[in-house]
Amino acid sequence: MKHKMSRVWGRMILPVSLLLLSGCMSLQAVDAGLYNVVGAVSEQDRVTGERSLSLAGRSAQIRQGNAAVEQLLRAESKINEQLDEVQYARLTRLFDRVQRISHLKSERWQPVLIDRPDFNAFTTGGTYIVVHLGLMQQLQDDDELAAVIAHEVAHTVANHAFESQGFQTLATLTGSNSAARNGYQAAFTHENEREADRIAVLYAALAGFDPTAASRIWARQYREEGNAGGLFFHTHPVNRERAEETAATARLVQGYYRKGQENPDAAALLESNVLWQKRNDTMAAGQGGGVAALLGTTVGSYVKHQGVKQEESRQSQQQARLAAFMQQMQPLGETVIDQNSWQVRWRYSGQSALDNLVMGVLIKDQEGKVQRYIAQVPGTVQPGQAFEAKFRSPQLNVGAFASMQLKYYVDDASPR
């Protein structure tokens, strides 16, 4: 299987390699030409020093990324201090501290606050970071907001937007079957999110913010929203996994944290730390740099491709496992608690005890709108045991459920 996958990815890289090696020149000229052409489709990763696919240099990334944000802002009636002077001052203050210790600290960035109620922030690869007012209102302290800001800065530092474009373009040119799958595309984004989380936790610590804040965010989201990990391929780590992984990273970088103060060794720690050791052994064009760049880009792309396929497979197995658990849930009845709450009773007929059991429900109304709710089941559910899951829906009246479609599912479970 490994040999087969190598051949598939080799077919994706081969056209680029043949293009780069065409012509009849001296070895130095060939290497120099190779360096220039590879440089047009890749870049040195700012974090690790490895080469990765990228179809745009930094100036083009800024131009294209900023154009996308500016188009969005033209439709906004109020932004920044016009929207909320206190929250925008807070956003700017925290952003400045994070960017100052980042790999792109020399650039002039602008945080933007827009009027959206949902829990979200984003970047497009340029020099804007866009934050929803709803997110700032839901986060509990400055450490948590700094964690989100650092995550978005990390996306641009790692060039995720334009790396993704490079992979999609290469896949289209070479007819890759893998990259056309929805599961592969979701897994590709998922792995970028994991990388941004790791970079962000380090940034937070170096900027003097509590590195455990990110894990608190995702642990709280898990309690409130569960995972939705068994319903579809997901572009982000599910909440429980994300809380666990960011907590583990925080433990690793805890020694760099100086509460409220920038770490005086921040610049050096960006190059060498407990998470990565940046490669700085690049060779010059005409002196082996072209060949090294080609091999680095090829190997790096193959490794990324394999990692994404493994994540796609893992998510597919996770979906199948949770679906199997749901088949082992025998419904025993529903009880209305009040107009916004109800309880469902099941008997579990599986062979393994279940920890972290979360039951979910999808509710589709007559207009086709779907809402999702979860119920955390306390303790361990043993084989043959009956248990209750209590759901609450402040937005819906339980009495109207007769005209709606309900689908229950297992949102999360850890078999013993």
C-alpha positions as CSV (number, residue, x, y, z in Angstrom):
1,M,0.0,0.0,0.0
2,K,2.8,2.4,0.9
3,H,4.5,1.7,-2.5
4,K,1.3,2.4,-4.3
5,M,0.7,5.7,-2.5
6,S,4.3,6.7,-3.4
7,R,3.6,6.1,-7.1
8,V,0.4,8.1,-6.9
9,W,2.1,11.1,-5.3
10,G,5.1,10.6,-7.6
11,R,2.8,11.1,-10.6
12,M,1.7,14.5,-9.0
13,I,5.3,15.7,-8.6
14,L,6.8,14.2,-11.9
15,P,5.4,16.9,-14.3
16,V,6.9,19.6,-12.2
17,S,10.2,17.8,-11.9
18,L,10.4,17.2,-15.7
19,L,9.7,20.9,-16.3
20,L,12.4,22.0,-14.0
21,L,15.1,19.6,-15.4
22,S,14.4,20.4,-19.1
23,G,17.1,22.3,-21.1
24,C,20.7,21.9,-21.7
25,M,22.9,24.1,-19.5
26,S,25.9,23.8,-17.2
27,L,25.3,22.2,-13.9
28,Q,25.5,25.5,-12.0
29,A,23.2,27.2,-14.5
30,V,20.8,24.2,-14.2
31,D,20.8,24.4,-10.4
32,A,20.3,28.2,-10.4
33,G,17.4,27.9,-12.9
34,L,16.0,25.1,-10.8
35,Y,16.2,27.2,-7.7
36,N,14.3,30.1,-9.4
37,V,11.5,27.8,-10.8
38,V,11.0,25.9,-7.6
39,G,11.0,29.3,-5.8
40,A,8.0,30.3,-7.9
41,V,5.9,27.4,-6.6
42,S,7.2,27.0,-3.1
43,E,8.6,28.9,-0.1
44,Q,10.7,28.2,3.0
45,D,8.4,27.7,5.9
46,R,8.8,30.6,8.4
47,V,8.4,28.3,11.4
48,T,10.3,25.0,10.5
49,G,12.6,26.1,7.7
50,E,11.2,23.3,5.5
51,R,10.0,24.0,2.0
52,S,6.3,23.9,1.2
53,L,4.1,24.6,-1.8
54,S,3.1,28.2,-2.4
55,L,2.0,29.9,-5.6
56,A,2.5,33.4,-4.3
57,G,5.3,35.4,-2.7
58,R,4.6,37.4,0.4
59,S,3.8,40.6,-1.4
60,A,1.2,38.8,-3.6
61,Q,-0.2,37.1,-0.5
62,I,-0.7,40.4,1.2
63,R,-2.3,41.9,-1.9
64,Q,-4.7,39.0,-2.5
65,G,-5.5,38.4,1.1
66,N,-6.2,42.0,1.9
67,A,-8.4,42.4,-1.2
68,A,-10.7,39.7,0.1
69,V,-11.1,41.3,3.5
70,E,-11.5,44.8,2.1
71,Q,-14.3,43.6,-0.2
72,L,-16.1,42.1,2.9
73,L,-15.6,45.4,4.8
74,R,-17.3,47.5,2.1
75,A,-20.6,45.8,3.1
76,E,-20.2,46.6,6.8
77,S,-22.0,49.6,8.3
78,K,-19.9,49.8,11.4
79,I,-16.5,48.4,12.2
80,N,-13.8,48.8,14.9
81,E,-14.2,51.6,17.4
82,Q,-17.4,52.7,15.7
83,L,-18.9,49.4,16.6
84,D,-17.5,49.0,20.1
85,E,-14.8,51.4,21.3
86,V,-13.9,49.4,24.4
87,Q,-13.7,46.1,22.7
88,Y,-11.8,47.4,19.8
89,A,-9.2,49.0,22.1
90,R,-8.9,45.7,23.9
91,L,-8.5,43.8,20.6
92,T,-5.8,46.2,19.4
93,R,-3.9,46.0,22.6
94,L,-3.7,42.3,22.8
95,F,-3.0,41.9,19.1
96,D,0.0,44.2,19.3
97,R,1.5,42.0,22.0
98,V,1.0,38.8,20.1
99,Q,2.3,40.1,16.7
100,R,5.3,41.6,18.4
101,I,6.7,38.2,19.2
102,S,5.6,36.5,16.0
103,H,7.5,35.4,12.9
104,L,5.9,38.4,11.0
105,K,6.6,41.1,13.6
106,S,8.1,43.4,11.0
107,E,4.9,43.7,9.1
108,R,2.2,46.3,9.7
109,W,-1.0,44.5,10.5
110,Q,-4.5,45.8,11.3
111,P,-7.0,43.9,13.5
112,V,-10.7,44.5,12.4
113,L,-13.8,44.1,14.6
114,I,-17.0,43.4,12.8
115,D,-20.6,43.0,14.0
116,R,-21.3,39.3,14.0
117,P,-22.8,37.3,16.9
118,D,-21.1,34.0,16.3
119,F,-17.9,32.6,17.7
120,N,-15.4,33.2,15.0
121,A,-12.3,35.0,13.8
122,F,-10.3,34.6,10.6
123,T,-7.4,35.8,8.4
124,T,-7.0,35.5,4.6
125,G,-3.3,35.4,4.4
126,G,-2.7,39.1,4.2
127,T,-2.2,41.6,7.1
128,Y,-5.7,41.8,8.5
129,I,-7.1,39.7,11.3
130,V,-11.0,39.9,11.4
131,V,-12.7,39.2,14.7
132,H,-16.4,38.9,15.4
133,L,-17.8,40.9,18.2
134,G,-19.7,37.9,19.4
135,L,-16.5,36.0,20.0
136,M,-15.0,38.7,22.1
137,Q,-18.2,38.9,24.2
138,Q,-18.2,35.1,24.8
139,L,-14.5,34.7,25.7
140,Q,-13.9,35.0,29.4
141,D,-10.6,36.9,29.7
142,D,-7.7,38.5,27.8
143,D,-5.7,35.2,27.9
144,E,-8.4,33.5,25.9
145,L,-8.7,36.3,23.4
146,A,-4.9,36.3,22.9
147,A,-5.1,32.6,22.2
148,V,-7.6,33.2,19.4
149,I,-5.5,36.1,18.0
150,A,-2.3,34.0,18.1
151,H,-4.1,31.2,16.3
152,E,-5.1,33.5,13.4
153,V,-1.7,35.0,13.2
154,A,-0.2,31.5,13.1
155,H,-2.3,30.6,10.0
156,T,-0.7,33.4,8.1
157,V,2.8,32.7,9.4
158,A,2.4,29.1,8.2
159,N,1.0,30.3,4.9
160,H,-2.0,28.0,5.2
161,A,-4.2,29.8,2.7
162,F,-1.8,29.8,-0.1
163,E,-0.3,26.4,0.6
164,S,-3.8,25.0,0.3
165,Q,-4.2,26.8,-3.1
166,G,-0.9,25.2,-4.2
167,F,-2.0,21.7,-3.3
168,Q,-5.3,22.2,-5.1
169,T,-3.7,23.5,-8.2
170,L,-1.2,20.7,-8.3
171,A,-3.9,18.1,-7.7
172,T,-6.0,19.6,-10.6
173,L,-3.0,19.5,-13.0
174,T,-2.1,15.9,-12.2
175,G,-5.6,14.5,-11.8
176,S,-5.2,13.4,-8.2
177,N,-8.2,11.3,-7.0
178,S,-7.3,11.9,-3.4
179,A,-7.4,15.7,-3.4
180,A,-10.9,15.7,-5.0
181,R,-12.5,13.9,-2.1
182,N,-14.4,16.0,0.4
183,G,-12.8,14.0,3.2
184,Y,-9.3,14.7,2.0
185,Q,-10.0,18.5,1.7
186,A,-11.5,18.5,5.2
187,A,-8.5,16.6,6.6
188,F,-6.1,19.0,4.9
189,T,-7.6,21.9,6.7
190,H,-7.8,19.9,9.9
191,E,-4.1,19.4,9.9
192,N,-3.4,23.1,9.2
193,E,-5.7,23.9,12.2
194,R,-3.6,21.6,14.4
195,E,-0.4,23.2,13.3
196,A,-1.8,26.7,13.9
197,D,-2.9,25.6,17.4
198,R,0.6,24.5,18.3
199,I,2.2,27.7,17.0
200,A,-0.4,29.8,18.8
201,V,0.1,28.2,22.2
202,L,3.8,29.1,21.9
203,Y,3.1,32.6,20.8
204,A,0.7,33.1,23.7
205,A,3.4,32.0,26.2
206,L,6.1,34.2,24.6
207,A,3.8,37.2,24.7
208,G,3.1,36.7,28.4
209,F,-0.4,35.2,28.1
210,D,-1.4,32.0,29.9
211,P,-0.7,29.1,27.4
212,T,-3.4,27.0,28.9
213,A,-6.1,29.5,27.8
214,A,-6.7,27.7,24.5
215,S,-7.4,24.4,26.2
216,R,-9.9,26.1,28.5
217,I,-11.8,27.5,25.4
218,W,-12.1,24.1,23.8
219,A,-13.0,22.3,27.0
220,R,-15.8,24.8,27.5
221,Q,-17.0,24.4,23.9
222,Y,-17.0,20.6,24.4
223,R,-19.2,20.9,27.4
224,E,-21.6,23.2,25.6
225,E,-21.5,21.8,22.0
226,G,-19.9,18.3,22.1
227,N,-17.9,17.3,19.1
228,A,-20.2,16.6,16.1
229,G,-17.3,14.3,15.2
230,G,-19.4,11.4,14.0
231,L,-21.7,13.2,11.6
232,F,-19.3,14.3,8.9
233,F,-15.6,14.9,8.0
234,H,-14.5,17.9,10.0
235,T,-12.1,20.7,9.1
236,H,-11.1,21.4,12.7
237,P,-10.0,19.1,15.5
238,V,-13.2,18.2,17.5
239,N,-13.5,20.1,20.7
240,R,-12.4,17.3,23.1
241,E,-9.3,16.4,21.1
242,R,-8.5,20.1,20.6
243,A,-8.7,20.7,24.4
244,E,-6.5,17.8,25.1
245,E,-3.9,18.6,22.4
246,T,-3.6,22.3,23.3
247,A,-3.3,21.4,27.0
248,A,-0.4,19.0,26.1
249,T,1.3,21.8,24.1
250,A,0.8,24.3,27.0
251,R,2.6,21.9,29.3
252,L,5.5,21.7,27.0
253,V,5.9,25.5,26.6
254,Q,5.0,26.5,30.2
255,G,8.6,27.3,31.0
256,Y,8.6,30.1,28.5
257,Y,5.7,31.9,30.1
258,R,6.2,35.1,32.1
259,K,2.8,36.3,33.3
260,G,2.0,39.7,31.7
261,Q,5.5,40.1,30.2
262,E,7.2,39.3,26.9
263,N,9.8,36.6,27.2
264,P,13.2,38.3,26.7
265,D,14.4,35.4,24.6
266,A,11.4,35.3,22.4
267,A,13.3,35.8,19.1
268,A,15.7,33.0,19.8
269,L,12.9,30.7,21.0
270,L,11.1,31.1,17.7
271,E,14.1,29.5,16.1
272,S,14.6,26.7,18.6
273,N,12.1,25.5,21.2
274,V,10.6,22.3,22.6
275,L,8.1,22.1,19.6
276,W,10.5,22.6,16.7
277,Q,14.1,23.3,15.6
278,K,14.1,25.5,12.6
279,R,16.3,24.4,9.7
280,N,18.7,27.1,8.5
281,D,20.9,25.0,6.3
282,T,19.7,26.3,2.9
283,M,22.2,26.2,0.0
284,A,22.6,29.0,-2.5
285,A,21.3,28.9,-6.1
286,G,23.9,27.4,-8.4
287,Q,25.6,25.6,-5.5
288,G,23.1,22.8,-4.9
289,G,20.3,25.1,-3.7
290,G,18.1,24.3,-6.7
291,V,18.3,20.5,-6.2
292,A,17.9,20.9,-2.5
293,A,14.8,23.1,-3.0
294,L,13.3,20.6,-5.4
295,L,13.9,17.7,-3.2
296,G,12.7,19.6,-0.1
297,T,9.5,20.7,-1.8
298,T,8.8,17.2,-3.2
299,V,9.5,15.4,0.0
300,G,7.6,18.0,2.1
301,S,4.6,17.8,-0.2
302,Y,4.6,14.0,-0.1
303,V,4.8,13.9,3.7
304,K,2.0,16.4,4.0
305,H,-0.1,14.4,1.5
306,Q,0.4,11.2,3.5
307,G,-0.4,12.9,6.8
308,V,-3.6,14.2,5.3
309,K,-4.6,10.8,4.0
310,Q,-4.0,9.3,7.4
311,E,-6.2,11.9,9.1
312,E,-8.9,11.3,6.4
313,S,-8.8,7.6,7.3
314,R,-8.9,8.3,11.0
315,Q,-12.0,10.5,10.7
316,S,-13.7,7.8,8.5
317,Q,-13.0,5.2,11.2
318,Q,-14.3,7.5,13.9
319,Q,-17.5,8.1,12.0
320,A,-18.0,4.3,11.6
321,R,-17.2,3.7,15.3
322,L,-19.7,6.2,16.6
323,A,-22.4,5.0,14.1
324,A,-21.8,1.5,15.5
325,F,-22.3,2.7,19.0
326,M,-25.6,4.3,18.0
327,Q,-26.8,1.0,16.6
328,Q,-26.3,-0.4,20.1
329,M,-28.6,2.2,21.7
330,Q,-32.1,0.8,22.2
331,P,-34.6,3.7,22.7
332,L,-36.8,3.2,25.7
333,G,-38.9,6.4,25.5
334,E,-39.0,10.2,25.8
335,T,-40.2,12.4,28.7
336,V,-41.0,16.1,28.5
337,I,-39.5,18.0,31.3
338,D,-40.8,21.5,30.4
339,Q,-41.5,23.4,27.2
340,N,-37.8,23.7,26.4
341,S,-36.4,20.5,27.9
342,W,-36.9,16.7,27.4
343,Q,-35.3,13.5,28.4
344,V,-34.6,10.4,26.3
345,R,-33.9,7.0,27.8
346,W,-31.8,4.3,26.1
347,R,-30.4,0.9,26.9
348,Y,-26.8,0.3,25.7
349,S,-26.2,-3.2,24.4
350,G,-22.6,-3.0,23.4
351,Q,-19.7,-5.1,24.7
352,S,-17.5,-2.3,26.1
353,A,-18.2,0.2,28.8
354,L,-18.3,3.8,27.6
355,D,-16.8,6.9,29.1
356,N,-17.3,10.5,27.9
357,L,-20.7,9.5,26.3
358,V,-22.4,12.5,24.6
359,M,-25.7,12.0,22.9
360,G,-26.7,14.4,20.1
361,V,-29.8,15.3,18.2
362,L,-30.4,17.0,14.9
363,I,-33.8,18.9,14.7
364,K,-35.1,19.9,11.3
365,D,-38.1,22.3,11.2
366,Q,-40.7,22.7,8.5
367,E,-38.6,25.4,6.8
368,G,-35.7,23.0,6.5
369,K,-33.5,24.7,9.1
370,V,-31.4,22.2,11.2
371,Q,-30.3,22.8,14.7
372,R,-28.1,20.5,16.8
373,Y,-28.1,19.9,20.5
374,I,-26.2,17.6,22.8
375,A,-26.6,16.0,26.2
376,Q,-23.6,15.0,28.3
377,V,-24.2,11.6,30.0
378,P,-22.4,11.5,33.4
379,G,-20.3,8.6,34.6
380,T,-19.5,5.4,32.8
381,V,-22.2,3.5,30.9
382,Q,-21.9,-0.2,31.3
383,P,-23.0,-2.9,28.8
384,G,-26.8,-3.6,29.3
385,Q,-27.2,-0.4,31.4
386,A,-30.2,2.0,30.8
387,F,-29.3,5.7,31.0
388,E,-30.9,9.1,30.5
389,A,-29.8,12.0,28.3
390,K,-31.4,15.4,29.1
391,F,-31.6,17.8,26.2
392,R,-32.5,21.5,26.4
393,S,-33.5,23.7,23.5
394,P,-34.2,27.3,24.5
395,Q,-34.9,28.3,20.9
396,L,-37.5,25.6,20.3
397,N,-40.8,24.6,22.0
398,V,-40.9,20.9,22.7
399,G,-44.5,20.9,22.0
400,A,-43.8,21.6,18.3
401,F,-41.6,18.6,17.9
402,A,-44.4,16.6,16.3
403,S,-44.1,18.7,13.2
404,M,-40.3,18.4,13.1
405,Q,-37.8,15.7,12.2
406,L,-35.5,14.5,15.0
407,K,-32.4,12.3,14.5
408,Y,-30.4,11.1,17.5
409,Y,-26.8,10.1,17.2
410,V,-23.7,9.4,19.4
411,D,-21.7,12.6,19.4
412,D,-18.7,11.2,21.4
413,A,-17.7,8.1,23.4
414,S,-14.6,6.5,24.7
415,P,-14.8,2.7,25.0
416,R,-12.9,1.1,27.8
